[in-house]
Amino acid sequence: MSAEESKTEHERKGIGRVLHAIFGCGRVGYAVAKELKARGIEVVIVDKDEKKVELLKDEDFIAFVGDISDPKVITKVRGEGDPEAIFILSNGSEVNKKAAKNVKEVLPQTRLVVRGIEPEDKEDLKELDVDVTLSIRDIAARAAINSLEKVEALRKAKKLIAMIEEIKDKGKLGIIVHDSPDSDAIASALALKEIARHVNVPADILYRGEIGHHINRAFVNILGIEMRRIERVDELKEYEKLALIDATVPGANNPLPPPPEGNVDIIIDHHTTNNKGKVYADFFDVRTDNGATSTIMTRYLQVLDIPVDKVLATALLQGIRTDTSSFKRETYPSDFFAAAFLHEKADKDLLEQIETPPMSTEMLNVVGGAIQHKKIKGSYLITSVGAVANRDAIPQAADYLLNLEGITTAIVIGLCEDMICISGRSKDIRVNIGDAFVRAFGEMGSAGGHATMAAAQLPLGIFKGIKDKDILMQLAEDAVTKRFLSVMKEEKSE
């Protein structure tokens, strides 16, 4: 045999090429064969229908007639080379299982995809150690649902665009975030600003308080995000429309007056809230099956086909990572899909800089005070930190205290100007702390959250006249503790 003939023989036997086999070439098998061929993968096909085999050969497929349940078929396929994967795709349940058993005995290392026909096939094929069980019905159902979700997302996105376009050449869009905005809120606002820019509508990101958390300050500074600090409510009159992002209740930890005066045009959030019947917005999109508002905004950008640059991708990815605690807390499939899309576009060096800034002395003192004043009731830790200039220190203290041995739930109470601010963290799988906060504090102020994290803001009310801050905090701590423990006792007894 010449060198050239030897080379051709080696290539035919599978050396230097990728070869897959398809057993049973109905509509599903043919669709798979066409897709594999389009990807540059060589395909050998076995089917019992002689006419079909001849047609496949006319399309330059390697094909031959055979009973796929016959072990001899495998020997014939190996004459073309050992396949890296075999797809068993006939519409016969028992035939497919028999063929799979034969392949496993002869080619145990070959990847095996088998079509399941009957409901019990999944368990039977699992026992055969099949790599992938293909259920056409399940795939069709998922495809139908995914298509519907995409249509719904596009419908909402187009409605959002239409609302923003109404103010084109008339004025600006004001995008409001809460008083101490975190990475998720800021990134989501930045995404909405980009959507507005896409239709030539100018927009500003607005907040009232302080960007207190050291990571959030680094986030804004490193990415160069422009934000406007609102001193007076009447400054909002400069804007033709207003959007409230990563929050749902006007006036609750944001510069808007409360309803009905505090109407906004757009509300987008992902938190559970107690605002039912209180919201006034023409566009309302609150999805609690997303771990971050940044996930919702990423979906808008995708369905609207708006380009996402490096800064925006980095911001949104950090927003998702922050609110899901790096995908360890309240994370949904939508968060992973959004993060995968953003990961390719984000600047990894900037992400590292954002996540490792130094902690301020003020933040350290608040965490230290929380530890000093802690009270432990079973697995619950409740503490107060007094008056704080930086309200972001309260949830950070709660995060830290949850790491203490034997603690499943941490509650931190602080005084933020004329509000009692409460932050809760929990790793008790028996309760949903977000729902517990709504039940405990919803009627007293605003409250909401998720299964593992929650927040509430309560007006001082009758305590407003108390000048001694220590007495005020003791009364507030007693009231908060009593209401929270009462709700938790009810929740565990249900």
Beta strands, then each sheet from edge to edge (+ up, - down):
strand 1: 19-23
strand 2: 42-47
strand 3: 62-65
strand 4: 85-88
strand 5: 111-115
strand 6: 132-134
strand 7: 173-176
strand 8: 203-207
strand 9: 228-229
strand 10: 241-245
strand 11: 266-269
strand 12: 272-273
strand 13: 283-286
strand 14: 375-377
strand 15: 380-387
strand 16: 409-416
strand 17: 419-426
strand 18: 446-449
strand 19: 453-459
sheet 1: 3+ 2+ 1+ 4+ 5+ 6+
sheet 2: 9+ 8+ 7+ 10+ 11+ 13+
sheet 3: 12+ 18- 19+ 17- 16+ 15+ 14-
end
